[in-house]
């Protein structure tokens, strides 16, 4: 029997760990703070954890079973988009053909952007709408969890909206910062869903 709590924990922790691990490796090997998480695909020390962590997250999401058919569809799509981010890297190199399938760089970059946008949009939707479903008369703890879910959903969207002022004011490593913050909100949302905070789950039997 699949332990959905473990699935949620792994998905949450992997999402939060990815930007920290690739940044630490980039700094350790003298590349500095990366411009974006996606760009670390082209750094030799980072490509392995990038592919493993993002690939595992995609597989876990693809196999995660929620409470209703919409849950399953959305998580399967998010998993497919996560794998798309792996297989179709951004065009952060001068090579004409890149990625697992050696697509032309511009095509790979387009598929990468579609996958990344789709991935975060679904995660934000899940957090704000799907995770907050439940009884019409939620317990006090369920209300607290719903606040966390909605804050995380808004936080993921707001992170990318912040790209506009970050770009205007030329904030260094803006994309990496935004991706890291968005993944932090993603991780908190899934860890909350995974019952990782006992003080919020006195009513643990409630969906």
C-alpha positions in Angstrom: 0.0 0.0 0.0 1.4 3.4 -1.0 2.0 5.7 2.0 0.7 9.0 0.7 2.1 10.9 3.8 5.6 9.8 2.8 4.9 10.8 -0.8 3.9 14.3 0.3 6.9 14.6 2.6 9.4 13.6 -0.1 7.8 15.9 -2.6 7.9 18.8 -0.2 11.5 18.3 1.0 12.9 17.6 -2.5 11.3 20.8 -3.8 12.9 22.9 -1.0 16.3 21.1 -1.2 16.9 21.5 -4.9 17.9 25.2 -5.1 20.0 24.9 -2.0 21.9 21.9 -3.2 22.7 23.1 -6.7 23.7 26.6 -5.3 26.0 25.0 -2.7 27.6 22.9 -5.4 28.0 25.8 -7.7 29.7 27.9 -5.0 31.9 25.0 -3.9 33.3 24.5 -7.4 33.8 28.2 -8.0 30.9 29.0 -10.3 29.3 31.4 -7.8 25.6 31.8 -7.2 23.7 30.5 -10.3 21.6 32.8 -12.4 18.8 30.3 -12.2 18.2 26.8 -11.0 17.6 25.7 -14.6 21.0 27.1 -15.7 22.8 24.7 -13.3 21.9 21.9 -15.7 25.0 23.0 -17.7 27.3 23.0 -14.6 29.0 19.6 -14.3 28.8 19.4 -10.5 25.1 20.3 -10.5 23.6 18.4 -13.4 23.3 15.1 -11.5 21.5 16.4 -8.4 19.4 18.6 -10.7 18.2 15.7 -12.8 17.8 13.3 -9.8 15.9 15.6 -7.5 13.7 17.1 -10.2 13.2 13.7 -11.8 12.2 12.1 -8.5 9.8 14.9 -7.8 8.2 14.5 -11.2 7.9 10.7 -10.8 6.4 11.1 -7.3 3.9 13.7 -8.5 3.0 11.5 -11.4 2.3 8.6 -9.1 0.7 10.5 -6.3 -3.0 9.7 -5.8 -5.2 12.4 -4.4 -8.7 12.5 -3.0 -10.5 13.0 -6.3 -9.9 12.5 -10.0 -9.0 16.2 -10.5 -6.2 15.8 -7.9 -4.8 12.9 -9.9 -5.0 14.7 -13.2 -3.4 17.9 -11.8 -0.6 16.0 -10.1 0.1 13.9 -13.1 0.4 17.0 -15.2 2.7 18.6 -12.7 4.8 15.5 -12.7 5.0 15.5 -16.5 5.9 19.2 -16.5 8.7 18.5 -13.9 10.1 15.8 -16.2 9.8 18.3 -19.1 12.0 20.7 -17.2 14.6 17.9 -16.9 14.5 16.7 -20.5 14.2 20.1 -22.2 16.8 22.4 -20.6 16.9 26.2 -21.1 19.2 27.8 -23.7 21.9 28.8 -21.2 24.6 27.6 -23.5 26.0 28.2 -27.0 25.5 24.6 -28.1 23.1 24.4 -31.0 21.5 21.2 -29.8 20.8 20.5 -26.1 19.1 18.2 -23.7 18.3 14.5 -23.5 16.8 14.5 -27.0 19.3 17.0 -28.5 16.6 19.3 -29.7 17.6 22.7 -31.2 18.3 25.1 -28.4 15.4 27.5 -29.2 12.9 24.6 -29.3 14.2 23.1 -26.1 14.1 26.5 -24.4 10.5 27.0 -25.4 9.5 23.6 -24.1 11.4 24.3 -20.9 9.6 27.6 -20.3 6.2 25.9 -21.0 7.0 23.1 -18.6 8.2 25.5 -15.9 5.2 27.8 -16.1 2.8 24.8 -16.2 4.6 23.2 -13.2 4.3 26.3 -11.0 0.8 27.2 -12.1 -0.5 23.7 -11.2 1.4 23.7 -7.8 -0.1 27.1 -6.9 -3.6 26.0 -8.0 -3.3 22.8 -5.9 -2.2 24.7 -2.8 -4.9 27.4 -3.0 -7.8 25.4 -4.3 -7.3 21.6 -4.0 -5.6 21.4 -0.6 -8.2 23.6 1.0 -11.1 21.3 0.1 -12.8 19.4 2.9 -15.7 19.6 5.3 -18.1 22.6 5.0 -17.6 23.0 8.7 -13.8 22.8 9.1 -12.2 22.4 12.5 -10.0 25.3 13.9 -6.8 23.4 12.9 -8.2 22.8 9.3 -8.8 26.6 9.1 -5.2 27.2 10.1 -3.9 24.8 7.5 -6.1 26.4 4.9 -4.5 29.8 5.6 -1.1 28.2 5.1 -2.2 26.6 1.9 -3.6 29.9 0.5 -0.5 31.9 1.6 1.7 29.4 -0.2 -0.4 29.4 -3.3 -0.4 33.2 -3.4 3.3 33.2 -2.5 4.2 31.0 -5.5 2.3 33.4 -7.9 3.7 36.5 -6.2 7.2 35.2 -6.5 7.0 35.3 -10.3 5.2 38.6 -10.4 8.2 39.9 -8.5 10.3 39.1 -11.6 9.1 42.4 -13.2 10.5 44.8 -10.5 13.5 42.6 -10.0 14.3 42.9 -13.7 13.7 46.7 -13.7 16.1 47.2 -10.8 18.6 44.6 -12.1 18.6 42.5 -8.9 21.5 40.0 -9.1 20.5 36.4 -9.5 16.8 37.4 -9.7 15.6 34.3 -11.3 17.4 32.0 -8.9 15.9 34.0 -5.9 12.4 33.8 -7.3 12.6 30.1 -8.1 14.0 29.4 -4.6 11.2 31.4 -2.9 8.5 29.7 -5.0 9.9 26.3 -4.2 10.0 27.2 -0.5 6.3 28.0 -0.6 5.7 24.8 -2.6 7.6 22.7 0.0 5.8 24.3 3.0 2.4 23.6 1.3 3.2 19.9 0.7 4.7 19.4 4.2 1.6 20.9 5.7 -0.5 18.5 3.6 1.7 15.7 4.8 0.8 16.2 8.5 4.4 17.2 9.3 3.3 19.8 11.9 1.6 17.9 14.8 0.2 21.0 16.4 -1.9 21.5 13.3 -3.2 18.0 13.2 -5.1 17.3 16.4 -7.9 16.4 13.9 -5.6 14.2 11.8 -8.4 12.0 10.5 -9.9 14.9 8.7 -9.1 15.1 5.0 
